[in-house]
Amino acid sequence: MAIRPLMFGILFIAVFVAIILSIIWVDPTQPTRQPDPLAPVTPAPTPTPPAQ
């Protein structure tokens, strides 16, 4: 019988729909999280004004 092709077709459509829904689920208005830097960043020293 044609049970196996029917199961493959249903599985293919289900995976396709799941991919589409996962793309829609992501909110494009939310900014992506920036990863933490691997090395600590030291602040730049502030230059002192020259003495007059």
C-alpha positions as CSV (number, residue, x, y, z in Angstrom):
1,M,0.0,0.0,0.0
2,A,1.0,3.7,-0.1
3,I,1.4,4.2,3.6
4,R,5.1,4.8,3.5
5,P,5.0,7.6,0.9
6,L,2.1,9.2,2.8
7,M,4.1,9.2,6.0
8,F,7.2,10.7,4.3
9,G,5.0,13.4,2.7
10,I,3.3,14.3,6.0
11,L,6.7,14.4,7.7
12,F,8.2,16.6,5.0
13,I,5.3,19.1,5.3
14,A,5.5,19.1,9.1
15,V,9.3,19.9,9.0
16,F,8.7,22.6,6.4
17,V,5.9,24.2,8.5
18,A,8.1,24.0,11.6
19,I,10.9,25.8,9.8
20,I,8.5,28.6,8.7
21,L,7.0,28.9,12.1
22,S,10.5,29.2,13.7
23,I,11.4,31.9,11.3
24,I,8.2,33.8,12.1
25,W,8.7,33.3,15.9
26,V,11.9,35.4,16.0
27,D,11.0,39.0,16.7
28,P,13.0,41.2,14.4
29,T,12.5,44.3,16.6
30,Q,14.5,42.8,19.4
31,P,18.3,43.6,19.1
32,T,20.6,40.6,19.1
33,R,22.5,40.1,22.3
34,Q,26.1,41.1,21.9
35,P,28.5,38.5,23.3
36,D,30.8,39.4,26.2
37,P,34.3,40.2,25.2
38,L,36.9,37.5,25.8
39,A,39.5,39.9,27.2
40,P,38.6,42.6,29.8
41,V,38.6,46.1,28.4
42,T,40.5,48.7,30.4
43,P,39.2,52.2,30.1
44,A,41.4,54.6,28.3
45,P,43.2,57.1,30.6
46,T,41.9,60.6,30.4
47,P,44.6,63.0,29.2
48,T,45.5,65.7,31.7
49,P,45.5,69.3,30.4
50,P,49.0,70.8,30.1
51,A,50.1,73.0,33.0
52,Q,50.5,76.7,32.2
